[in-house]
Amino acid sequence: PGNWSADRFRSDAAARDVQIVEGAAFAVDPGLRPNAVRLCLSHEADEARLRRGLERLAKILGQQPAEPSLVL
């Protein structure tokens, strides 16, 4: 959704033990970085674990992005 940045979504997913990669990592031209993430579903052999990860991602998408923490 438009209220999410790829970086914020990746960060929120990582906080819930789900590893995803920002689409920018796959962009040939850095000027054309998509605001997207990439999921690799074939890497996880355990179907139950894959399901849990996708459910966590769906739950994140149903929420507003968390505010980034400030470190002073």
mmCIF file of the N, C-alpha and C atoms, coordinates in Angstrom:
data_MODEL
# 
_entry.id   MODEL 
# 
loop_
_atom_site.group_PDB 
_atom_site.id 
_atom_site.type_symbol 
_atom_site.label_atom_id 
_atom_site.label_alt_id 
_atom_site.label_comp_id 
_atom_site.label_asym_id 
_atom_site.label_entity_id 
_atom_site.label_seq_id 
_atom_site.pdbx_PDB_ins_code 
_atom_site.Cartn_x 
_atom_site.Cartn_y 
_atom_site.Cartn_z 
_atom_site.occupancy 
_atom_site.B_iso_or_equiv 
_atom_site.pdbx_formal_charge 
_atom_site.auth_seq_id 
_atom_site.auth_comp_id 
_atom_site.auth_asym_id 
_atom_site.auth_atom_id 
_atom_site.pdbx_PDB_model_num 
ATOM 1   N N  . PRO A 1 1  ? 0.824  -1.212  0.000   1.00 0.00 ? 1  PRO A N  1 
ATOM 2   C CA . PRO A 1 1  ? 0.000  0.000   0.000   1.00 0.00 ? 1  PRO A CA 1 
ATOM 3   C C  . PRO A 1 1  ? 0.855  1.259   0.000   1.00 0.00 ? 1  PRO A C  1 
ATOM 4   N N  . GLY A 1 2  ? 0.296  2.328   -0.491  1.00 0.00 ? 2  GLY A N  1 
ATOM 5   C CA . GLY A 1 2  ? 1.025  3.581   -0.629  1.00 0.00 ? 2  GLY A CA 1 
ATOM 6   C C  . GLY A 1 2  ? 1.578  4.161   0.660   1.00 0.00 ? 2  GLY A C  1 
ATOM 7   N N  . ASN A 1 3  ? 1.022  3.792   1.805   1.00 0.00 ? 3  ASN A N  1 
ATOM 8   C CA . ASN A 1 3  ? 1.518  4.333   3.067   1.00 0.00 ? 3  ASN A CA 1 
ATOM 9   C C  . ASN A 1 3  ? 2.775  3.621   3.572   1.00 0.00 ? 3  ASN A C  1 
ATOM 10  N N  . TRP A 1 4  ? 3.208  2.585   2.882   1.00 0.00 ? 4  TRP A N  1 
ATOM 11  C CA . TRP A 1 4  ? 4.405  1.842   3.273   1.00 0.00 ? 4  TRP A CA 1 
ATOM 12  C C  . TRP A 1 4  ? 5.559  2.164   2.334   1.00 0.00 ? 4  TRP A C  1 
ATOM 13  N N  . SER A 1 5  ? 6.745  2.314   2.897   1.00 0.00 ? 5  SER A N  1 
ATOM 14  C CA . SER A 1 5  ? 7.950  2.333   2.068   1.00 0.00 ? 5  SER A CA 1 
ATOM 15  C C  . SER A 1 5  ? 8.527  0.920   2.131   1.00 0.00 ? 5  SER A C  1 
ATOM 16  N N  . ALA A 1 6  ? 9.269  0.553   1.121   1.00 0.00 ? 6  ALA A N  1 
ATOM 17  C CA . ALA A 1 6  ? 9.874  -0.780  1.099   1.00 0.00 ? 6  ALA A CA 1 
ATOM 18  C C  . ALA A 1 6  ? 10.783 -0.974  2.308   1.00 0.00 ? 6  ALA A C  1 
ATOM 19  N N  . ASP A 1 7  ? 11.543 0.060   2.654   1.00 0.00 ? 7  ASP A N  1 
ATOM 20  C CA . ASP A 1 7  ? 12.468 -0.036  3.792   1.00 0.00 ? 7  ASP A CA 1 
ATOM 21  C C  . ASP A 1 7  ? 11.717 -0.238  5.108   1.00 0.00 ? 7  ASP A C  1 
ATOM 22  N N  . ARG A 1 8  ? 10.638 0.508   5.309   1.00 0.00 ? 8  ARG A N  1 
ATOM 23  C CA . ARG A 1 8  ? 9.851  0.390   6.548   1.00 0.00 ? 8  ARG A CA 1 
ATOM 24  C C  . ARG A 1 8  ? 9.203  -0.996  6.636   1.00 0.00 ? 8  ARG A C  1 
ATOM 25  N N  . PHE A 1 9  ? 8.675  -1.492  5.507   1.00 0.00 ? 9  PHE A N  1 
ATOM 26  C CA . PHE A 1 9  ? 8.047  -2.809  5.501   1.00 0.00 ? 9  PHE A CA 1 
ATOM 27  C C  . PHE A 1 9  ? 9.077  -3.890  5.801   1.00 0.00 ? 9  PHE A C  1 
ATOM 28  N N  . ARG A 1 10 ? 10.268 -3.797  5.194   1.00 0.00 ? 10 ARG A N  1 
ATOM 29  C CA . ARG A 1 10 ? 11.339 -4.762  5.458   1.00 0.00 ? 10 ARG A CA 1 
ATOM 30  C C  . ARG A 1 10 ? 11.728 -4.731  6.930   1.00 0.00 ? 10 ARG A C  1 
ATOM 31  N N  . SER A 1 11 ? 11.832 -3.538  7.482   1.00 0.00 ? 11 SER A N  1 
ATOM 32  C CA . SER A 1 11 ? 12.206 -3.394  8.889   1.00 0.00 ? 11 SER A CA 1 
ATOM 33  C C  . SER A 1 11 ? 11.146 -3.991  9.818   1.00 0.00 ? 11 SER A C  1 
ATOM 34  N N  . ASP A 1 12 ? 9.877  -3.703  9.546   1.00 0.00 ? 12 ASP A N  1 
ATOM 35  C CA . ASP A 1 12 ? 8.803  -4.250  10.384  1.00 0.00 ? 12 ASP A CA 1 
ATOM 36  C C  . ASP A 1 12 ? 8.735  -5.777  10.251  1.00 0.00 ? 12 ASP A C  1 
ATOM 37  N N  . ALA A 1 13 ? 8.964  -6.288  9.059   1.00 0.00 ? 13 ALA A N  1 
ATOM 38  C CA . ALA A 1 13 ? 8.972  -7.741  8.859   1.00 0.00 ? 13 ALA A CA 1 
ATOM 39  C C  . ALA A 1 13 ? 10.135 -8.376  9.627   1.00 0.00 ? 13 ALA A C  1 
ATOM 40  N N  . ALA A 1 14 ? 11.303 -7.771  9.552   1.00 0.00 ? 14 ALA A N  1 
ATOM 41  C CA . ALA A 1 14 ? 12.478 -8.297  10.264  1.00 0.00 ? 14 ALA A CA 1 
ATOM 42  C C  . ALA A 1 14 ? 12.234 -8.323  11.766  1.00 0.00 ? 14 ALA A C  1 
ATOM 43  N N  . ALA A 1 15 ? 11.524 -7.326  12.279  1.00 0.00 ? 15 ALA A N  1 
ATOM 44  C CA . ALA A 1 15 ? 11.209 -7.290  13.710  1.00 0.00 ? 15 ALA A CA 1 
ATOM 45  C C  . ALA A 1 15 ? 10.311 -8.458  14.118  1.00 0.00 ? 15 ALA A C  1 
ATOM 46  N N  . ARG A 1 16 ? 9.649  -9.059  13.131  1.00 0.00 ? 16 ARG A N  1 
ATOM 47  C CA . ARG A 1 16 ? 8.779  -10.216 13.381  1.00 0.00 ? 16 ARG A CA 1 
ATOM 48  C C  . ARG A 1 16 ? 9.389  -11.504 12.831  1.00 0.00 ? 16 ARG A C  1 
ATOM 49  N N  . ASP A 1 17 ? 10.711 -11.488 12.668  1.00 0.00 ? 17 ASP A N  1 
ATOM 50  C CA . ASP A 1 17 ? 11.473 -12.661 12.213  1.00 0.00 ? 17 ASP A CA 1 
ATOM 51  C C  . ASP A 1 17 ? 11.095 -13.146 10.818  1.00 0.00 ? 17 ASP A C  1 
ATOM 52  N N  . VAL A 1 18 ? 10.740 -12.228 9.933   1.00 0.00 ? 18 VAL A N  1 
ATOM 53  C CA . VAL A 1 18 ? 10.474 -12.553 8.531   1.00 0.00 ? 18 VAL A CA 1 
ATOM 54  C C  . VAL A 1 18 ? 11.467 -11.757 7.691   1.00 0.00 ? 18 VAL A C  1 
ATOM 55  N N  . GLN A 1 19 ? 12.262 -12.448 6.915   1.00 0.00 ? 19 GLN A N  1 
ATOM 56  C CA . GLN A 1 19 ? 13.283 -11.791 6.107   1.00 0.00 ? 19 GLN A CA 1 
ATOM 57  C C  . GLN A 1 19 ? 12.795 -11.611 4.677   1.00 0.00 ? 19 GLN A C  1 
ATOM 58  N N  . ILE A 1 20 ? 12.758 -10.364 4.226   1.00 0.00 ? 20 ILE A N  1 
ATOM 59  C CA . ILE A 1 20 ? 12.406 -10.034 2.851   1.00 0.00 ? 20 ILE A CA 1 
ATOM 60  C C  . ILE A 1 20 ? 13.465 -9.063  2.340   1.00 0.00 ? 20 ILE A C  1 
ATOM 61  N N  . VAL A 1 21 ? 13.498 -8.859  1.042   1.00 0.00 ? 21 VAL A N  1 
ATOM 62  C CA . VAL A 1 21 ? 14.497 -7.987  0.430   1.00 0.00 ? 21 VAL A CA 1 
ATOM 63  C C  . VAL A 1 21 ? 13.784 -6.860  -0.302  1.00 0.00 ? 21 VAL A C  1 
ATOM 64  N N  . GLU A 1 22 ? 14.307 -5.657  -0.166  1.00 0.00 ? 22 GLU A N  1 
ATOM 65  C CA . GLU A 1 22 ? 13.741 -4.525  -0.882  1.00 0.00 ? 22 GLU A CA 1 
ATOM 66  C C  . GLU A 1 22 ? 13.987 -4.689  -2.377  1.00 0.00 ? 22 GLU A C  1 
ATOM 67  N N  . GLY A 1 23 ? 13.032 -4.277  -3.180  1.00 0.00 ? 23 GLY A N  1 
ATOM 68  C CA . GLY A 1 23 ? 13.153 -4.365  -4.626  1.00 0.00 ? 23 GLY A CA 1 
ATOM 69  C C  . GLY A 1 23 ? 14.354 -3.604  -5.159  1.00 0.00 ? 23 GLY A C  1 
ATOM 70  N N  . ALA A 1 24 ? 14.793 -2.568  -4.445  1.00 0.00 ? 24 ALA A N  1 
ATOM 71  C CA . ALA A 1 24 ? 15.939 -1.772  -4.887  1.00 0.00 ? 24 ALA A CA 1 
ATOM 72  C C  . ALA A 1 24 ? 17.194 -2.625  -5.029  1.00 0.00 ? 24 ALA A C  1 
ATOM 73  N N  . ALA A 1 25 ? 17.302 -3.701  -4.272  1.00 0.00 ? 25 ALA A N  1 
ATOM 74  C CA . ALA A 1 25 ? 18.474 -4.573  -4.350  1.00 0.00 ? 25 ALA A CA 1 
ATOM 75  C C  . ALA A 1 25 ? 18.575 -5.257  -5.707  1.00 0.00 ? 25 ALA A C  1 
ATOM 76  N N  . PHE A 1 26 ? 17.480 -5.298  -6.448  1.00 0.00 ? 26 PHE A N  1 
ATOM 77  C CA . PHE A 1 26 ? 17.457 -5.972  -7.744  1.00 0.00 ? 26 PHE A CA 1 
ATOM 78  C C  . PHE A 1 26 ? 17.358 -4.993  -8.913  1.00 0.00 ? 26 PHE A C  1 
ATOM 79  N N  . ALA A 1 27 ? 17.355 -3.703  -8.621  1.00 0.00 ? 27 ALA A N  1 
ATOM 80  C CA . ALA A 1 27 ? 17.238 -2.691  -9.674  1.00 0.00 ? 27 ALA A CA 1 
ATOM 81  C C  . ALA A 1 27 ? 18.568 -2.534  -10.401 1.00 0.00 ? 27 ALA A C  1 
ATOM 82  N N  . VAL A 1 28 ? 18.538 -2.597  -11.714 1.00 0.00 ? 28 VAL A N  1 
ATOM 83  C CA . VAL A 1 28 ? 19.746 -2.414  -12.516 1.00 0.00 ? 28 VAL A CA 1 
ATOM 84  C C  . VAL A 1 28 ? 20.157 -0.949  -12.493 1.00 0.00 ? 28 VAL A C  1 
ATOM 85  N N  . ASP A 1 29 ? 19.175 -0.061  -12.543 1.00 0.00 ? 29 ASP A N  1 
ATOM 86  C CA . ASP A 1 29 ? 19.423 1.380   -12.532 1.00 0.00 ? 29 ASP A CA 1 
ATOM 87  C C  . ASP A 1 29 ? 19.000 1.929   -11.168 1.00 0.00 ? 29 ASP A C  1 
ATOM 88  N N  . PRO A 1 30 ? 19.953 2.417   -10.353 1.00 0.00 ? 30 PRO A N  1 
ATOM 89  C CA . PRO A 1 30 ? 19.584 2.934   -9.028  1.00 0.00 ? 30 PRO A CA 1 
ATOM 90  C C  . PRO A 1 30 ? 18.546 4.058   -9.081  1.00 0.00 ? 30 PRO A C  1 
ATOM 91  N N  . GLY A 1 31 ? 18.456 4.743   -10.203 1.00 0.00 ? 31 GLY A N  1 
ATOM 92  C CA . GLY A 1 31 ? 17.464 5.802   -10.350 1.00 0.00 ? 31 GLY A CA 1 
ATOM 93  C C  . GLY A 1 31 ? 16.049 5.278   -10.540 1.00 0.00 ? 31 GLY A C  1 
ATOM 94  N N  . LEU A 1 32 ? 15.930 4.001   -10.825 1.00 0.00 ? 32 LEU A N  1 
ATOM 95  C CA . LEU A 1 32 ? 14.616 3.386   -11.050 1.00 0.00 ? 32 LEU A CA 1 
ATOM 96  C C  . LEU A 1 32 ? 14.279 2.373   -9.960  1.00 0.00 ? 32 LEU A C  1 
ATOM 97  N N  . ARG A 1 33 ? 14.621 2.717   -8.730  1.00 0.00 ? 33 ARG A N  1 
ATOM 98  C CA . ARG A 1 33 ? 14.367 1.812   -7.600  1.00 0.00 ? 33 ARG A CA 1 
ATOM 99  C C  . ARG A 1 33 ? 12.873 1.716   -7.317  1.00 0.00 ? 33 ARG A C  1 
ATOM 100 N N  . PRO A 1 34 ? 12.309 0.524   -7.402  1.00 0.00 ? 34 PRO A N  1 
ATOM 101 C CA . PRO A 1 34 ? 10.872 0.388   -7.113  1.00 0.00 ? 34 PRO A CA 1 
ATOM 102 C C  . PRO A 1 34 ? 10.612 0.419   -5.609  1.00 0.00 ? 34 PRO A C  1 
ATOM 103 N N  . ASN A 1 35 ? 9.467  0.949   -5.231  1.00 0.00 ? 35 ASN A N  1 
ATOM 104 C CA . ASN A 1 35 ? 9.045  0.899   -3.830  1.00 0.00 ? 35 ASN A CA 1 
ATOM 105 C C  . ASN A 1 35 ? 8.303  -0.426  -3.657  1.00 0.00 ? 35 ASN A C  1 
ATOM 106 N N  . ALA A 1 36 ? 9.106  -1.492  -3.559  1.00 0.00 ? 36 ALA A N  1 
ATOM 107 C CA . ALA A 1 36 ? 8.551  -2.849  -3.529  1.00 0.00 ? 36 ALA A CA 1 
ATOM 108 C C  . ALA A 1 36 ? 9.480  -3.742  -2.721  1.00 0.00 ? 36 ALA A C  1 
ATOM 109 N N  . VAL A 1 37 ? 9.000  -4.921  -2.406  1.00 0.00 ? 37 VAL A N  1 
ATOM 110 C CA . VAL A 1 37 ? 9.826  -5.934  -1.752  1.00 0.00 ? 37 VAL A CA 1 
ATOM 111 C C  . VAL A 1 37 ? 9.782  -7.199  -2.594  1.00 0.00 ? 37 VAL A C  1 
ATOM 112 N N  . ARG A 1 38 ? 10.735 -8.068  -2.345  1.00 0.00 ? 38 ARG A N  1 
ATOM 113 C CA . ARG A 1 38 ? 10.792 -9.330  -3.075  1.00 0.00 ? 38 ARG A CA 1 
ATOM 114 C C  . ARG A 1 38 ? 10.742 -10.475 -2.069  1.00 0.00 ? 38 ARG A C  1 
ATOM 115 N N  . LEU A 1 39 ? 9.857  -11.416 -2.327  1.00 0.00 ? 39 LEU A N  1 
ATOM 116 C CA . LEU A 1 39 ? 9.723  -12.597 -1.477  1.00 0.00 ? 39 LEU A CA 1 
ATOM 117 C C  . LEU A 1 39 ? 10.241 -13.802 -2.240  1.00 0.00 ? 39 LEU A C  1 
ATOM 118 N N  . CYS A 1 40 ? 11.046 -14.599 -1.592  1.00 0.00 ? 40 CYS A N  1 
ATOM 119 C CA . CYS A 1 40 ? 11.522 -15.841 -2.193  1.00 0.00 ? 40 CYS A CA 1 
ATOM 120 C C  . CYS A 1 40 ? 10.813 -16.976 -1.458  1.00 0.00 ? 40 CYS A C  1 
ATOM 121 N N  . LEU A 1 41 ? 9.812  -17.539 -2.101  1.00 0.00 ? 41 LEU A N  1 
ATOM 122 C CA . LEU A 1 41 ? 8.994  -18.564 -1.456  1.00 0.00 ? 41 LEU A CA 1 
ATOM 123 C C  . LEU A 1 41 ? 9.569  -19.957 -1.604  1.00 0.00 ? 41 LEU A C  1 
ATOM 124 N N  . SER A 1 42 ? 10.428 -20.167 -2.569  1.00 0.00 ? 42 SER A N  1 
ATOM 125 C CA . SER A 1 42 ? 10.939 -21.514 -2.818  1.00 0.00 ? 42 SER A CA 1 
ATOM 126 C C  . SER A 1 42 ? 12.076 -21.903 -1.873  1.00 0.00 ? 42 SER A C  1 
ATOM 127 N N  . HIS A 1 43 ? 12.632 -20.962 -1.156  1.00 0.00 ? 43 HIS A N  1 
ATOM 128 C CA . HIS A 1 43 ? 13.760 -21.250 -0.269  1.00 0.00 ? 43 HIS A CA 1 
ATOM 129 C C  . HIS A 1 43 ? 13.327 -22.021 0.983   1.00 0.00 ? 43 HIS A C  1 
ATOM 130 N N  . GLU A 1 44 ? 12.135 -21.743 1.462   1.00 0.00 ? 44 GLU A N  1 
ATOM 131 C CA . GLU A 1 44 ? 11.661 -22.359 2.704   1.00 0.00 ? 44 GLU A CA 1 
ATOM 132 C C  . GLU A 1 44 ? 11.006 -23.709 2.415   1.00 0.00 ? 44 GLU A C  1 
ATOM 133 N N  . ALA A 1 45 ? 11.625 -24.765 2.917   1.00 0.00 ? 45 ALA A N  1 
ATOM 134 C CA . ALA A 1 45 ? 11.113 -26.120 2.674   1.00 0.00 ? 45 ALA A CA 1 
ATOM 135 C C  . ALA A 1 45 ? 9.952  -26.491 3.596   1.00 0.00 ? 45 ALA A C  1 
ATOM 136 N N  . ASP A 1 46 ? 9.859  -25.844 4.749   1.00 0.00 ? 46 ASP A N  1 
ATOM 137 C CA . ASP A 1 46 ? 8.811  -26.153 5.726   1.00 0.00 ? 46 ASP A CA 1 
ATOM 138 C C  . ASP A 1 46 ? 7.562  -25.329 5.412   1.00 0.00 ? 46 ASP A C  1 
ATOM 139 N N  . GLU A 1 47 ? 6.538  -25.999 4.894   1.00 0.00 ? 47 GLU A N  1 
ATOM 140 C CA . GLU A 1 47 ? 5.333  -25.290 4.468   1.00 0.00 ? 47 GLU A CA 1 
ATOM 141 C C  . GLU A 1 47 ? 4.647  -24.553 5.620   1.00 0.00 ? 47 GLU A C  1 
ATOM 142 N N  . ALA A 1 48 ? 4.646  -25.123 6.813   1.00 0.00 ? 48 ALA A N  1 
ATOM 143 C CA . ALA A 1 48 ? 4.015  -24.468 7.964   1.00 0.00 ? 48 ALA A CA 1 
ATOM 144 C C  . ALA A 1 48 ? 4.761  -23.183 8.318   1.00 0.00 ? 48 ALA A C  1 
ATOM 145 N N  . ARG A 1 49 ? 6.073  -23.245 8.245   1.00 0.00 ? 49 ARG A N  1 
ATOM 146 C CA . ARG A 1 49 ? 6.872  -22.044 8.544   1.00 0.00 ? 49 ARG A CA 1 
ATOM 147 C C  . ARG A 1 49 ? 6.636  -20.964 7.482   1.00 0.00 ? 49 ARG A C  1 
ATOM 148 N N  . LEU A 1 50 ? 6.543  -21.353 6.215   1.00 0.00 ? 50 LEU A N  1 
ATOM 149 C CA . LEU A 1 50 ? 6.248  -20.416 5.138   1.00 0.00 ? 50 LEU A CA 1 
ATOM 150 C C  . LEU A 1 50 ? 4.880  -19.770 5.373   1.00 0.00 ? 50 LEU A C  1 
ATOM 151 N N  . ARG A 1 51 ? 3.900  -20.579 5.730   1.00 0.00 ? 51 ARG A N  1 
ATOM 152 C CA . ARG A 1 51 ? 2.560  -20.056 5.998   1.00 0.00 ? 51 ARG A CA 1 
ATOM 153 C C  . ARG A 1 51 ? 2.585  -19.036 7.130   1.00 0.00 ? 51 ARG A C  1 
ATOM 154 N N  . ARG A 1 52 ? 3.306  -19.350 8.212   1.00 0.00 ? 52 ARG A N  1 
ATOM 155 C CA . ARG A 1 52 ? 3.392  -18.407 9.337   1.00 0.00 ? 52 ARG A CA 1 
ATOM 156 C C  . ARG A 1 52 ? 4.029  -17.088 8.887   1.00 0.00 ? 52 ARG A C  1 
ATOM 157 N N  . GLY A 1 53 ? 5.074  -17.178 8.084   1.00 0.00 ? 53 GLY A N  1 
ATOM 158 C CA . GLY A 1 53 ? 5.732  -15.965 7.598   1.00 0.00 ? 53 GLY A CA 1 
ATOM 159 C C  . GLY A 1 53 ? 4.802  -15.116 6.749   1.00 0.00 ? 53 GLY A C  1 
ATOM 160 N N  . LEU A 1 54 ? 4.062  -15.759 5.853   1.00 0.00 ? 54 LEU A N  1 
ATOM 161 C CA . LEU A 1 54 ? 3.125  -15.016 5.004   1.00 0.00 ? 54 LEU A CA 1 
ATOM 162 C C  . LEU A 1 54 ? 1.984  -14.424 5.830   1.00 0.00 ? 54 LEU A C  1 
ATOM 163 N N  . GLU A 1 55 ? 1.540  -15.141 6.850   1.00 0.00 ? 55 GLU A N  1 
ATOM 164 C CA . GLU A 1 55 ? 0.501  -14.598 7.737   1.00 0.00 ? 55 GLU A CA 1 
ATOM 165 C C  . GLU A 1 55 ? 1.013  -13.376 8.487   1.00 0.00 ? 55 GLU A C  1 
ATOM 166 N N  . ARG A 1 56 ? 2.273  -13.413 8.907   1.00 0.00 ? 56 ARG A N  1 
ATOM 167 C CA . ARG A 1 56 ? 2.858  -12.251 9.580   1.00 0.00 ? 56 ARG A CA 1 
ATOM 168 C C  . ARG A 1 56 ? 2.931  -11.060 8.633   1.00 0.00 ? 56 ARG A C  1 
ATOM 169 N N  . LEU A 1 57 ? 3.316  -11.303 7.382   1.00 0.00 ? 57 LEU A N  1 
ATOM 170 C CA . LEU A 1 57 ? 3.380  -10.215 6.404   1.00 0.00 ? 57 LEU A CA 1 
ATOM 171 C C  . LEU A 1 57 ? 1.997  -9.621  6.157   1.00 0.00 ? 57 LEU A C  1 
ATOM 172 N N  . ALA A 1 58 ? 0.988  -10.486 6.055   1.00 0.00 ? 58 ALA A N  1 
ATOM 173 C CA . ALA A 1 58 ? -0.385 -10.008 5.848   1.00 0.00 ? 58 ALA A CA 1 
ATOM 174 C C  . ALA A 1 58 ? -0.838 -9.153  7.027   1.00 0.00 ? 58 ALA A C  1 
ATOM 175 N N  . LYS A 1 59 ? -0.481 -9.569  8.234   1.00 0.00 ? 59 LYS A N  1 
ATOM 176 C CA . LYS A 1 59 ? -0.862 -8.805  9.428   1.00 0.00 ? 59 LYS A CA 1 
ATOM 177 C C  . LYS A 1 59 ? -0.182 -7.436  9.422   1.00 0.00 ? 59 LYS A C  1 
ATOM 178 N N  . ILE A 1 60 ? 1.095  -7.396  9.048   1.00 0.00 ? 60 ILE A N  1 
ATOM 179 C CA . ILE A 1 60 ? 1.816  -6.118  8.969   1.00 0.00 ? 60 ILE A CA 1 
ATOM 180 C C  . ILE A 1 60 ? 1.123  -5.194  7.976   1.00 0.00 ? 60 ILE A C  1 
ATOM 181 N N  . LEU A 1 61 ? 0.754  -5.721  6.803   1.00 0.00 ? 61 LEU A N  1 
ATOM 182 C CA . LEU A 1 61 ? 0.113  -4.896  5.779   1.00 0.00 ? 61 LEU A CA 1 
ATOM 183 C C  . LEU A 1 61 ? -1.235 -4.347  6.239   1.00 0.00 ? 61 LEU A C  1 
ATOM 184 N N  . GLY A 1 62 ? -1.879 -5.024  7.175   1.00 0.00 ? 62 GLY A N  1 
ATOM 185 C CA . GLY A 1 62 ? -3.162 -4.568  7.699   1.00 0.00 ? 62 GLY A CA 1 
ATOM 186 C C  . GLY A 1 62 ? -3.032 -3.460  8.725   1.00 0.00 ? 62 GLY A C  1 
ATOM 187 N N  . GLN A 1 63 ? -1.808 -3.098  9.074   1.00 0.00 ? 63 GLN A N  1 
ATOM 188 C CA . GLN A 1 63 ? -1.554 -2.055  10.068  1.00 0.00 ? 63 GLN A CA 1 
ATOM 189 C C  . GLN A 1 63 ? -0.916 -0.840  9.403   1.00 0.00 ? 63 GLN A C  1 
ATOM 190 N N  . GLN A 1 64 ? -0.829 0.212   10.159  1.00 0.00 ? 64 GLN A N  1 
ATOM 191 C CA . GLN A 1 64 ? -0.088 1.394   9.708   1.00 0.00 ? 64 GLN A CA 1 
ATOM 192 C C  . GLN A 1 64 ? 1.400  1.151   9.980   1.00 0.00 ? 64 GLN A C  1 
ATOM 193 N N  . PRO A 1 65 ? 2.268  1.722   9.152   1.00 0.00 ? 65 PRO A N  1 
ATOM 194 C CA . PRO A 1 65 ? 3.715  1.562   9.405   1.00 0.00 ? 65 PRO A CA 1 
ATOM 195 C C  . PRO A 1 65 ? 4.085  2.095   10.778  1.00 0.00 ? 65 PRO A C  1 
ATOM 196 N N  . ALA A 1 66 ? 4.968  1.387   11.463  1.00 0.00 ? 66 ALA A N  1 
ATOM 197 C CA . ALA A 1 66 ? 5.465  1.839   12.772  1.00 0.00 ? 66 ALA A CA 1 
ATOM 198 C C  . ALA A 1 66 ? 6.361  3.050   12.558  1.00 0.00 ? 66 ALA A C  1 
ATOM 199 N N  . GLU A 1 67 ? 6.344  3.926   13.509  1.00 0.00 ? 67 GLU A N  1 
ATOM 200 C CA . GLU A 1 67 ? 7.243  5.079   13.451  1.00 0.00 ? 67 GLU A CA 1 
ATOM 201 C C  . GLU A 1 67 ? 8.650  4.603   13.741  1.00 0.00 ? 67 GLU A C  1 
ATOM 202 N N  . PRO A 1 68 ? 9.632  5.061   12.961  1.00 0.00 ? 68 PRO A N  1 
ATOM 203 C CA . PRO A 1 68 ? 11.015 4.641   13.245  1.00 0.00 ? 68 PRO A CA 1 
ATOM 204 C C  . PRO A 1 68 ? 11.467 5.153   14.598  1.00 0.00 ? 68 PRO A C  1 
ATOM 205 N N  . SER A 1 69 ? 12.247 4.351   15.301  1.00 0.00 ? 69 SER A N  1 
ATOM 206 C CA . SER A 1 69 ? 12.790 4.774   16.596  1.00 0.00 ? 69 SER A CA 1 
ATOM 207 C C  . SER A 1 69 ? 13.930 5.753   16.381  1.00 0.00 ? 69 SER A C  1 
ATOM 208 N N  . LEU A 1 70 ? 14.005 6.696   17.245  1.00 0.00 ? 70 LEU A N  1 
ATOM 209 C CA . LEU A 1 70 ? 15.107 7.644   17.198  1.00 0.00 ? 70 LEU A CA 1 
ATOM 210 C C  . LEU A 1 70 ? 16.152 7.245   18.215  1.00 0.00 ? 70 LEU A C  1 
ATOM 211 N N  . VAL A 1 71 ? 17.369 7.174   17.790  1.00 0.00 ? 71 VAL A N  1 
ATOM 212 C CA . VAL A 1 71 ? 18.462 6.865   18.696  1.00 0.00 ? 71 VAL A CA 1 
ATOM 213 C C  . VAL A 1 71 ? 19.243 8.147   18.912  1.00 0.00 ? 71 VAL A C  1 
ATOM 214 N N  . LEU A 1 72 ? 19.303 8.573   20.145  1.00 0.00 ? 72 LEU A N  1 
ATOM 215 C CA . LEU A 1 72 ? 20.019 9.822   20.460  1.00 0.00 ? 72 LEU A CA 1 
ATOM 216 C C  . LEU A 1 72 ? 21.331 9.543   21.138  1.00 0.00 ? 72 LEU A C  1 
# 
